[in-house]
Structures are given as C-alpha cells and as structure tokens.
C-alpha cells in the first residue's frame, strides 16, 4: 500500500521497536469512578478534549521505504470506544470477576492496522472498588508513561473545584544527603562505574535468569492470558519508613517488592531461595528529571521534556532471602543497588547499541534485541507519580487509578502509582504459573514487616546502609537492635 510521504512524521527508534512482529507493547490504564458513568459525557470528553491532546491519537503507523512514520487520518470515535454488556442484576463482588475476565480478554486483543493505536472501554457495572470503570489502552509506540500521565494531568480537573490539577513534584523523595550530582565522582567511583557498566551490559546481552516460580522461561509468554490485580498501601506510612531510613520512596518500594517476591518464591519452592533473579526497572531518560510538564510544552519541538518514548530498562539483581535476617536490609540493599545502577553507563550504552542494531538489521532486528533483553529477566517494575488531589473526568470523580504494561515477555509485571495519599500496586501475573492472591499476601506481609521493623527507630535517626551490612555494627544503635530482634525473616 502506498502512502503520501508529505506531512508524515518519523516514528522514534524506540517507538518502532515497540511495534513490530517481534514485540508489541501497550499501556493499560484504569480509572475507578465514584459515581455511575454518564456515557454521553465521557464521549464528549473523548471527542472534544482527548483527541486534541496529541496528534498521535489521530495517526496510524505506516511503512515508507523501510522507515515507520506517523500518518494523520480521520478518527471515528465510535471505532475506538467499546461498551461491554455483562449480565444484569448481579452484586459488585460478582461484577469483579466479570471485570477481571474482561481485562484479561482485551489485553490479548490486537489493534486494527488501519486505525490509530488506542481504545477506550466504558464499563458501567459497579464493582467492589468503583461505581464504574474507564479503561484506556494505548500502544506503547504512542508514548511512555510520563507522556500519558502528563496528558492526564493536563486535561482532567480537580474534583473539588474547577482549577487544574497540581503537577506533582518528582524531587521530593530524595533524602537530604543524596542531592549531589551523580557526575561528581572520585577516581575510585569512576572505576567502579566502568566495572558496573560492563557487568550490566553483559547481563543485558547474554545472561538469563533461572527458571523459578515467577519465571517459566518459556517463549511467547506475552501471548498467554494474564490476570491483573492490585493492592493499596498508605503513602504516609511509606514516607515514614523513608524518613527513618534516610532513603527515597523508590528505595522503600523497591526493597519491599524484592522482599515480597522472594517470600513468594520461597513459599512456592525452597530451592528458588538462591535462584538468580533480575528486575528490570523502567526509567525516564529525559534530560531534565523534573516535574511533569503541560502537554502544550511537551509538544514544542525544543522541549526538554518531550512527548514520546524516552525510557530505558535498568537491570537490578534482586537480593536473596538467605543473605539477610532483617527486612530492612532489603530496603538498604535496594537503595545501594539503584544508586549504583544510576551511576552506571549501561543504560546509555544499551540505547546506543539499540541504534546500532537498527542501522545494521533494521527495526525488526532492533526489536528482537530489545525482546531478548526483556525475556532474560524475571520481572519488570514501572512506577509513576500521580496527583495528590482527587481528579475528575467529565464531572466523574476518580476514586482510584492503576495501570499495567502489556506485551512484555515476562510472567510477572509490577506497576506502582501514587494518588490521593495512597500507593496502588498493580500485579500482572501469567495464568497457571503465579498465584495472584498469594503474591498479594506476600506483598502485604513484606510491607508490614518492614514497617514494624522501623517502629523503634526515632524519626530523627539517620540510618546508614552500612549498619546492616555488618552484624557487628548493630550494637551502635539500641533502637535498631530492637527492631532487628522483632523482625527476623524466616528462611
């Protein structure tokens, strides 16, 4: 099929890799409403507001002389909006099952080739957590999570007044002692960073994780049915842990997720306690690591925070249960690992390698390279900062929000988003391999044990990761010693 080249825009290298015969990734977002859905208001919002956010929502991806480009087309809204019909007169608990099955089905559905790569599902039936649900499904080639969150913040309003939502700050979670630039290294740090870069790049290219209760190692798991479930935690409690341990919110979340994953693996198989497991943490590679920006600013040609896919995968080796006896060790270890990984050049080198592979083997070859990196690991973690105020879409107050990344060749995917003082963790699990209820129970247990382990630590105490690296140093703090005694991890 021939397409007119004039006026088309090129698809970014990452965008091309994310939409190929080898790899096709999407983002699924769910908005939980407090009131029953007024379909006409939602349709008006989509037509008058949503379609104007980005030209990508009115474009299809076409191949012109071997290069993928965005071609503007006319959008018929009804082609993208789906309103499912469930049995009537059922309880919210019963509708939970129908809703979960519906999500599992749309996860596996493909986009029409002749239409823009997005769809919206209006689910009017009340569930245990909402009076109605709005599901957005975007192909990842359209943009990354940062782009879509900025779009959400730009077009939704606060539920309590007509003012726009406050764009959340991405700077607030740094501990006081970690504000220096990562580029201020001494000689030893530079050599360590080079060594870490070589090791990280080797992992991305060659090594595979062990087969475990969370990783089947089978090819094509991205095409198998998936269950999406979620769990909610108090952001204030996580910030309390962060303050007491002189860590970041990301450190606490990552440490708790690593701890929970290891607890689940041990429950399923004692042999997996020492298995090699790697988490891929999705990171934003935009030059300015600041706040979210309005859509108008992101769409400018010279924007420092542009729309699109500006992301990379940062591999982090998960600590083993056998290495520690205190739950807090997982937070400290996560803090140390993430800081080291951010100082590594591996993310930059891998992105450059992706460009080289694309030039030699085309975007299909580059997509295969990215696919191999993903399937070598055990799970992916993606997190987003959401608004602190309650938001409303077309006069529908939003009670909760969560998202999931689709099309990844992994059996376990974890996403995190903050909203209204809560932290919502969504878990994507392959049916038949991972028990979502048991995994959620392990996650609740991990957060509880970490929180209880900090009970005797004064808020003003500045903990050092080295305290728990050597057990002989534990006597330096009676408070920390008491926390250790009450929070042993059974291995």
C-alpha positions in Angstrom: 0.0 0.0 0.0 1.4 3.4 -1.0 1.2 6.4 1.5 1.8 10.0 0.9 5.1 11.0 2.5 4.5 14.7 2.7 3.4 15.7 6.2 4.2 12.4 7.8 6.4 12.4 11.0 9.0 9.8 11.7 8.5 7.3 14.5 11.2 7.3 17.1 13.6 4.4 17.1 12.2 3.0 20.4 8.6 3.5 19.1 9.5 1.4 16.0 10.9 -1.3 18.2 7.8 -1.4 20.4 5.5 -2.1 17.4 6.9 -5.0 15.3 6.3 -8.6 14.6 8.6 -9.5 17.4 7.5 -7.0 20.2 4.2 -5.2 20.6 3.8 -3.4 23.9 0.9 -1.4 25.3 -0.1 0.5 28.4 -3.5 -0.2 30.0 -4.8 2.4 32.5 -7.9 2.1 34.7 -9.9 5.0 36.2 -12.3 4.0 39.0 -15.2 6.4 39.3 -17.2 7.2 42.5 -20.5 7.7 40.6 -22.2 5.8 37.8 -20.9 6.6 34.3 -22.7 9.0 32.1 -21.8 7.7 28.7 -22.6 10.9 26.8 -20.3 13.0 29.0 -17.5 10.5 28.5 -17.9 10.5 24.7 -18.0 14.3 24.6 -14.8 14.4 26.7 -13.1 12.0 24.3 -14.2 13.9 21.2 -13.5 17.5 22.4 -10.6 17.0 24.8 -8.8 13.7 24.4 -8.3 13.7 20.7 -6.7 17.1 20.8 -4.0 16.1 23.3 -1.6 14.7 20.8 -1.5 14.2 17.0 -0.5 10.6 17.8 -4.1 9.9 18.7 -5.2 10.7 15.2 -2.3 9.0 13.4 -1.6 5.5 12.2 1.9 3.9 11.8 2.8 3.3 8.2 6.0 1.9 6.5 7.6 4.2 3.9 10.7 2.9 2.3 11.5 0.7 5.3 11.0 3.5 7.8 8.0 3.8 10.0 6.2 7.1 10.0 3.1 8.7 11.6 0.3 9.5 9.1 -2.6 11.6 10.1 -6.1 10.1 9.5 -9.7 10.9 10.2 -10.8 9.4 13.5 -14.2 7.9 14.0 -14.6 7.9 17.8 -17.1 5.0 17.9 -14.4 2.8 16.2 -12.3 3.2 19.4 -14.9 3.1 22.1 -16.3 -0.2 23.5 -19.1 -0.6 26.0 -19.3 -4.2 27.2 -22.5 -5.9 28.2 -22.5 -8.0 31.4 -25.4 -9.9 33.0 -27.7 -7.6 34.8 -28.7 -7.5 38.5 -25.5 -9.0 39.9 -23.6 -8.0 43.1 -20.5 -5.8 42.9 -18.5 -8.8 44.0 -19.8 -10.9 41.1 -19.0 -8.0 38.7 -15.4 -8.1 40.0 -15.0 -11.4 38.3 -16.6 -10.2 35.0 -14.4 -7.1 35.1 -11.2 -9.1 35.6 -12.1 -11.5 32.8 -12.9 -8.6 30.5 -9.5 -7.0 31.2 -7.8 -10.3 30.6 -9.5 -10.6 27.2 -8.7 -7.1 26.0 -5.1 -7.5 27.0 -4.7 -10.1 24.2 -6.6 -8.3 21.5 -4.7 -6.7 18.7 -5.2 -3.2 17.3 -6.6 -2.8 13.7 -3.8 -1.8 11.3 -5.9 0.9 9.7 -6.8 2.9 12.8 -4.9 4.8 15.5 -3.4 2.6 18.2 -5.6 3.3 21.1 -9.0 2.3 22.5 -11.3 3.1 25.4 -13.7 0.8 27.3 -16.6 2.1 29.3 -17.6 -0.4 31.9 -20.8 0.8 33.6 -21.3 -2.0 36.1 -20.4 -1.4 39.7 -17.5 -3.4 41.2 -16.3 -3.6 44.8 -14.0 -0.6 44.3 -15.9 1.6 41.9 -19.4 2.6 40.6 -18.0 2.4 37.1 -14.6 2.0 35.4 -13.0 3.6 32.4 -10.2 1.6 30.7 -7.7 3.2 28.4 -5.5 1.0 26.2 -2.6 2.8 24.4 0.0 1.2 22.2 3.4 2.0 23.8 4.6 3.3 20.4 2.4 6.4 21.0 4.3 7.4 24.1 5.6 6.3 27.5 4.0 6.5 31.0 5.4 10.0 31.6 3.7 11.2 28.4 0.3 9.7 29.3 0.4 10.9 32.9 1.2 14.5 31.7 -1.8 14.2 29.3 -4.0 13.0 32.2 -2.9 15.9 34.4 -3.4 18.4 31.5 -6.9 17.5 30.6 -8.5 16.5 33.9 -9.7 18.8 36.7 -9.8 18.7 40.5 -12.9 17.1 41.8 -13.4 19.8 44.5 -13.1 22.9 42.2 -12.6 23.8 38.5 -8.9 24.5 39.0 -6.4 22.3 37.1 -4.7 19.5 38.9 -1.4 20.3 40.6 1.5 18.8 38.6 3.2 16.6 41.2 6.9 17.1 42.0 9.4 14.4 41.2 12.1 15.9 43.5 10.5 15.4 46.9 11.6 11.9 47.6 15.3 12.4 47.8 16.9 12.1 51.2 18.9 15.0 52.5 22.3 13.5 51.9 21.8 12.4 48.3 21.4 15.7 46.5 24.8 15.9 44.8 25.1 15.2 41.1 26.0 11.6 40.2 28.7 13.0 37.9 30.8 14.3 40.9 32.9 11.1 41.2 36.3 10.5 42.5 38.7 8.1 40.8 37.6 5.0 42.7 33.9 5.8 41.9 34.7 6.2 38.2 36.5 2.8 38.0 33.6 1.2 39.9 31.1 2.7 37.5 33.0 1.4 34.5 33.1 -2.1 36.0 29.3 -1.9 36.8 28.7 -0.8 33.2 30.5 -3.7 31.7 28.7 -6.1 34.1 25.3 -4.6 33.4 25.8 -4.6 29.6 26.9 -8.2 29.7 23.8 -9.2 31.6 21.5 -7.3 29.2 23.1 -9.1 26.2 24.0 -12.6 27.3 22.8 -13.9 30.7 19.4 -15.3 31.6 17.7 -15.6 35.0 17.0 -19.0 36.4 13.6 -20.7 36.0 11.7 -20.1 39.2 8.1 -19.9 40.4 7.9 -16.4 38.9 9.7 -17.2 35.6 8.8 -20.1 33.4 11.5 -19.2 30.8 9.1 -20.2 28.0 9.0 -18.4 24.7 5.9 -16.4 23.9 4.6 -15.8 27.4 3.4 -12.3 26.3 0.7 -14.0 24.2 -0.7 -16.0 27.1 -3.6 -14.9 29.4 -2.7 -12.6 32.2 -4.5 -11.7 35.4 -4.3 -8.1 36.6 -4.9 -7.5 40.3 -4.0 -4.6 42.7 -3.2 -3.8 46.3 -3.2 -0.4 48.1 -0.8 1.0 50.7 -0.7 4.2 52.7 1.8 6.7 51.2 2.2 8.3 54.6 3.5 5.0 56.0 5.9 4.6 53.2 7.2 8.1 53.7 7.6 7.4 57.4 9.8 4.4 56.5 11.7 6.6 54.0 12.4 9.3 56.6 13.5 6.9 59.3 15.9 5.1 57.0 17.1 8.2 55.1 16.1 6.5 51.9 13.8 7.5 49.0 10.3 6.4 48.3 11.6 4.4 45.4 14.1 2.7 47.7 11.3 1.6 50.1 9.0 0.4 47.3 11.7 -1.5 45.5 13.0 -3.1 48.7 9.5 -4.2 49.7 8.8 -5.6 46.2 12.1 -7.5 46.2 11.3 -8.8 49.7 7.8 -9.8 48.8 8.9 -11.5 45.6 11.5 -13.6 47.5 8.9 -14.5 50.1 6.5 -15.8 47.4 9.3 -17.7 45.7 10.3 -19.4 48.9 6.7 -20.4 49.7 6.4 -22.0 46.3 9.8 -23.6 46.2 12.5 -23.7 48.8 15.1 -24.3 46.0 14.3 -20.9 44.5 15.7 -19.1 47.6 19.1 -18.9 45.9 18.0 -18.6 42.3 19.3 -15.7 40.2 16.5 -13.1 39.6 16.7 -9.8 37.9 14.2 -7.0 37.9 14.0 -4.5 35.0 13.2 -1.1 36.4 11.7 1.3 33.8 13.5 4.7 33.9 12.8 8.0 32.3 15.8 9.2 30.2 14.6 12.8 29.6 17.4 15.3 30.1 15.5 17.3 32.8 14.5 15.0 35.6 12.0 17.5 37.0 8.2 17.8 37.3 5.6 16.9 34.8 5.0 19.4 32.1 1.8 20.6 30.4 1.0 19.0 27.1 1.5 22.3 25.2 5.0 22.5 26.5 5.8 18.8 25.8 4.7 19.2 22.2 7.1 22.0 21.4 9.9 21.0 19.1 12.7 22.1 21.5 11.0 20.8 24.7 13.3 19.4 27.4 10.5 17.0 28.4 9.1 16.0 25.0 6.2 13.7 24.2 7.2 10.2 23.1 9.2 7.3 24.4 12.2 8.5 26.4 12.8 5.4 28.5 15.3 2.6 29.2 15.4 -0.6 31.2 17.7 -0.7 34.3 18.5 -4.2 35.4 18.7 -4.7 39.2 19.6 -8.0 40.8 17.2 -9.0 43.5 18.7 -9.7 46.9 18.3 -13.3 48.2 16.5 -14.1 51.5 19.5 -16.2 52.5 21.7 -13.0 52.5 19.8 -11.2 55.3 17.9 -11.7 58.6 16.3 -8.3 58.8 13.6 -7.0 56.4 15.2 -3.5 56.4 18.2 -5.0 54.7 16.1 -5.3 51.5 15.4 -1.5 51.6 19.1 -0.7 52.2 20.2 -3.2 49.5 17.7 -1.7 47.0 19.0 1.8 47.8 22.6 0.7 47.2 21.8 -1.2 44.0 19.7 1.5 42.5 22.2 4.2 43.3 25.0 2.1 41.7 22.9 1.4 38.6 22.1 5.0 38.1 25.8 5.8 38.2 26.4 3.1 35.5 26.7 3.9 31.8 24.9 0.7 30.9 21.5 2.4 30.2 23.2 4.9 27.8 25.3 2.2 26.1 22.3 -0.1 25.7 20.3 2.7 24.0 23.3 3.4 21.7 23.5 -0.4 21.0 19.9 -0.4 20.0 20.5 2.4 17.5 23.5 0.4 16.0 21.4 -2.8 15.7 18.7 -0.8 14.0 21.1 0.5 11.4 22.5 -2.9 10.7 19.5 -5.2 11.0 16.6 -2.8 10.7 13.9 -2.1 13.3 12.8 -5.8 13.4 16.3 -6.7 14.4 16.4 -3.9 17.0 13.0 -5.1 18.3 14.4 -8.6 18.6 17.4 -7.3 20.6 15.0 -5.5 23.0 12.8 -8.6 23.3 15.8 -10.7 24.3 16.8 -8.2 27.0 13.3 -8.4 28.4 12.8 -12.1 28.3 16.2 -12.7 30.1 14.8 -11.1 33.3 12.2 -12.2 35.8 10.0 -9.2 36.2 9.6 -5.6 35.3 8.8 -2.7 37.6 7.4 0.6 36.5 6.3 3.5 38.7 4.6 6.8 38.3 3.8 9.8 40.5 0.1 10.7 40.4 -1.8 13.8 41.6 -2.2 14.4 45.3 -5.7 15.9 44.8 -8.7 14.0 43.7 -9.2 14.3 40.0 -12.4 14.3 37.9 -13.0 13.3 34.3 -16.1 14.9 32.7 -17.6 15.5 36.2 -16.9 11.9 37.2 -14.8 12.0 40.5 -12.0 9.4 40.3 -11.7 7.2 43.3 -8.7 5.2 42.2 -6.2 4.7 39.4 -3.8 2.0 38.3 -2.0 0.8 35.2 -0.3 -2.2 33.6 2.3 -2.6 30.9 1.3 -5.3 28.3 3.1 -7.3 25.7 6.3 -7.9 27.7 7.8 -11.4 27.5 7.7 -11.9 31.3 5.4 -13.8 33.6 5.4 -11.1 36.3 4.9 -7.4 35.9 4.5 -4.9 38.7 3.5 -1.2 38.4 3.2 1.5 41.0 1.3 4.8 41.0 0.6 7.3 43.8 -2.8 9.0 44.1 -4.6 10.9 46.9 -2.2 9.8 49.6 -2.3 6.1 48.5 0.1 3.9 46.7 -1.6 1.5 44.2 0.5 -1.5 43.2 -0.9 -3.5 40.2 0.4 -7.0 39.6 0.2 -8.7 36.2 0.6 -12.5 36.5 0.6 -15.3 34.0 -2.4 -17.6 34.5 -1.5 -21.0 35.8 2.0 -20.1 36.9 1.7 -17.4 39.5 -1.0 -17.3 42.2 -2.0 -13.6 42.4 -3.8 -13.9 45.8 -0.7 -15.5 47.4 1.6 -12.9 45.8 -0.5 -10.1 47.2 -0.5 -11.7 50.6 3.3 -11.9 50.4 3.4 -8.2 49.5 1.2 -7.2 52.4 3.4 -9.3 54.7 6.6 -7.7 53.4 5.3 -4.1 53.9 4.0 -5.0 57.3 7.3 -6.5 58.4 9.3 -3.5 57.1 7.0 -1.0 58.8 7.2 -2.9 62.1 11.0 -3.1 61.9 11.1 0.7 61.9 8.9 1.1 65.0 11.8 1.6 67.4 13.8 3.8 65.1 13.4 7.5 66.0 12.3 9.7 63.1 15.4 11.9 63.6 17.7 8.9 63.3 19.7 8.9 60.1 20.3 5.3 59.2 23.3 4.2 57.2 23.1 1.3 54.8 26.3 0.0 56.3 24.7 -0.6 59.7 23.0 -3.7 58.5 25.8 -4.9 56.2 28.0 -5.9 59.2 26.2 -7.5 62.1 28.9 -6.4 64.4 27.8 -2.8 63.9 24.3 -3.4 65.1 25.2 -2.5 68.7 25.7 1.0 67.6 22.0 1.7 67.9 19.8 0.0 70.6 16.8 1.1 68.7 17.9 -0.6 65.5 18.9 -3.6 67.5 15.4 -3.9 69.0 13.9 -3.6 65.5 16.2 -6.4 64.3 15.2 -8.7 67.2 11.5 -8.4 66.5 11.6 -8.7 62.7 13.6 -11.8 61.8 12.9 -13.2 58.4 12.3 -17.0 58.4 14.3 -18.7 55.7 
